[in-house]
Each structure stands twice: as C-alpha cells, then as structure tokens.
Amino acid sequence: MISIDLIGIGTGNPDHLTRAAVKAMNDADLILLPRKGDAKSDLIDLRRAICAELLTQAVKIVEFDMPRRADRTDYVGAVLDWHDAIAALWMEQVARHLPEGGRLALLVWGDPSLYDSSLRIAGRLPGAKVRVIPGITSVQALTAAHGICLNDLADPVLITTGRRLSERGWPGCADSLVVMLDGHCAFQTLPPEGLDIWWGAYLGLPQERLARGPLAMRGAEIASCRAALRQEHGWIMDIYLLRRRKTVRRP
C-alpha cells in the first residue's frame, strides 16, 4: 500500500513548517520534488533548502519534471488533463522507487486545502491512503505581514481568484475579498473608488514586497511593481486583500 502525505510548507520559508510537517518529512520513504523549468528554478531550490535544513533521517529524494498545462480556451478541461498527467508521473515514480509500497511525501505550497490541487491529483492514485498536514496559507502570511485582521468586525470574507474577479466582477455577498492566482492584476478591472488594497508578493521570503492603500492610488503602482518583479525573478507568487471602505458607527 502507498500512503501519501501532502505537507503544507507555507510560502517556502522553513520557519513556516509545523512540527507535524517536519515529522512527516522525516517519516517518509520518498519525497518527490517537482521541477518547473529554469525560469522557476527558485521554486525547487526552496524545496531543496527545506529538505536540507529539516531532514534528519535518510529519506530518498527524487526530482521530476512537471508537465505544462495546455493553454486552451476550455480552462477546466485543460486543468483536468494536466492533473491526469501529473498523477501518471506520480504513479510512475512510485512504481520505480516504492515497488513494495511505503510512504510518499509531497511538499505543497501554502496549505493543500486552499487553491491547490494536490488532493485532487492524489485521489487519482488507486488504493492510496492520503493524509494532509496543514500549513500556513498565503492568506495568513499576507495579513501577518501587513499586521491587519482578515475580516471587518462581524463581516464575512470571500476568497476568490483573479480569473473569477475579471469575469464576474465584485460579488455581492462580501465587502472583503482575498484574491489568489491572479496573473493579470484583475483589480484593474474594478472601479477603484472606495476600495483599499493590501498586496504582498514572495511572502515570508527575503525578496518579500508589500504595498497597501487606496486602490485608486496604489493599483497602477502595484501592477508595475508586479511586472518588474516577475521579469527579475522569472516567477511570482502574490496575493491581495480588497476591502470596501466604510465608516463604522457605534450603536
């Protein structure tokens, strides 16, 4: 039997890993590390550094090349095909390195439950027993970096994606939005009046960048900064909180 541990590693800072995560890494028989090409070599370098710092047992580490998602108009179909391809690679590595079974570990950015598909991919491996070790999410890292509360007093928060914000605009069910997976600065599609933004990139890492303020004043600056950082590093992971400004009146 194959047991799969999906270990949340926060935003790549070894200090973000819990004691449970470190224990799971050291209990593994095999850790798989994905390579995503030269432009994103920092991503696997961070995973290598985490292993080098936190492994105290002789755990086998294997790197593999991640397939690329097809750029198709049917986004969901392209993602499902991509997940199938990743699952096939996982099964190939398991067959090669754990032919008699054992415990496989994968290091997942943030937490496996939040806008990550590792759980869906692991579910494609027949007979595998999956365990999740939670990690610090980029949402937590963002609010901590800015020293703010995620929600206004007694108000809900909606977590969504840049694609959904661009396609459907501001949803009517919340005054605070956390936007993830936004490659095109979807906040620029919104009327900026009365909106505040808290933005962060490379949270918890040495190259961390933050910006905050009224969207009308900071939006263009953030978009320009984001483009420059992506050009400089070859990749970027960022997230932001948008909130409608309002006056709180005591009863």
C-alpha positions, -999 to 999 in steps of 0.1 A, spaced: 0 0 0 11 36 -7 5 63 19 7 98 6 14 127 29 6 162 15 26 185 36 18 222 37 51 242 36 38 278 38 54 302 13 87 284 12 102 297 44 114 268 66 101 286 96 66 282 83 66 244 87 49 230 117 65 203 139 40 178 124 52 187 89 89 182 99 80 148 115 61 138 83 90 146 61 114 126 83 89 96 84 87 95 46 103 68 25 102 90 -6 99 128 -12 90 139 -47 102 174 -57 88 189 -89 109 209 -114 92 236 -133 119 247 -157 148 271 -155 126 302 -152 111 289 -119 142 272 -106 138 292 -73 107 271 -65 126 238 -64 156 254 -48 134 265 -19 121 229 -16 157 216 -17 167 241 10 138 230 32 148 193 29 185 201 36 176 221 67 148 199 82 156 163 73 174 145 100 167 110 86 180 94 54 149 100 32 151 93 -5 145 125 -26 136 123 -62 131 152 -86 108 151 -116 98 174 -144 63 188 -141 42 187 -173 29 220 -186 -7 228 -186 -21 234 -221 -32 269 -229 -67 262 -241 -100 280 -241 -116 253 -221 -97 261 -189 -113 234 -167 -107 207 -193 -71 217 -197 -66 216 -159 -82 182 -156 -60 168 -184 -30 184 -166 -39 167 -133 -42 134 -151 -7 139 -165 7 148 -130 -9 118 -114 6 95 -141 40 109 -132 35 103 -95 24 67 -102 55 62 -124 78 75 -96 61 53 -70 64 22 -92 100 29 -97 111 39 -62 85 23 -39 77 -10 -57 68 -27 -24 48 2 -10 57 28 15 51 65 24 53 92 -2 56 128 8 49 159 -13 57 194 -2 28 217 -11 29 255 -12 7 270 15 -19 245 26 -32 216 5 -68 227 11 -67 262 -4 -65 267 -42 -42 237 -46 -50 205 -65 -26 181 -48 -56 164 -31 -74 160 -64 -43 146 -80 -36 122 -51 -72 109 -54 -63 96 -89 -38 71 -74 -57 39 -69 -56 25 -34 -35 53 -19 -42 64 16 -39 102 17 -31 123 48 -29 161 49 -5 180 72 -18 216 72 5 246 65 5 284 68 -15 298 39 -6 329 18 -37 345 33 -23 342 68 11 353 56 -4 384 39 -24 396 69 5 389 92 29 409 70 6 439 70 -5 435 106 -42 435 98 -73 415 105 -86 394 77 -122 405 83 -140 436 93 -159 434 126 -186 407 122 -183 407 84 -177 378 60 -147 374 37 -147 358 3 -117 341 -12 -117 340 -50 -94 340 -80 -82 367 -104 -100 349 -133 -133 349 -114 -130 386 -104 -123 396 -140 -151 376 -154 -178 383 -128 -168 415 -110 -172 422 -73 -195 396 -58 -224 410 -38 -220 387 -8 -190 403 9 -172 436 14 -138 420 18 -122 399 -10 -90 378 -9 -78 373 -45 -54 345 -53 -40 331 -86 -42 365 -103 -17 367 -132 -32 398 -147 -39 422 -119 -77 418 -121 -82 446 -95 -76 469 -125 -110 459 -139 -128 473 -109 -140 509 -103 -114 518 -77 -133 544 -57 -139 534 -21 -116 504 -23 -85 497 -3 -59 471 -12 -33 451 8 -9 433 -16 21 410 -10 45 391 -31 71 364 -21 56 365 14 80 352 40 110 352 17 139 375 15 125 392 -16 91 399 0 74 430 -13 43 447 2 20 476 -8 -11 490 7 -35 519 4 -64 532 -16 -68 512 -48 -71 544 -69 -37 555 -57 -18 522 -55 -33 500 -82 -11 511 -111 20 511 -89 13 475 -78 7 463 -113 40 479 -124 59 465 -95 45 430 -101 56 431 -137 91 442 -128 94 415 -101 82 388 -124 108 399 -150 135 400 -124 129 366 -108 112 347 -136 82 338 -114 60 355 -89 36 344 -62 14 372 -49 -20 377 -32 -41 406 -21 -70 417 0 -95 442 -13 -120 459 11 -148 484 6 -142 514 28 -169 522 52 -175 542 84 -182 522 115 -209 537 137 -214 527 173 -250 519 182 
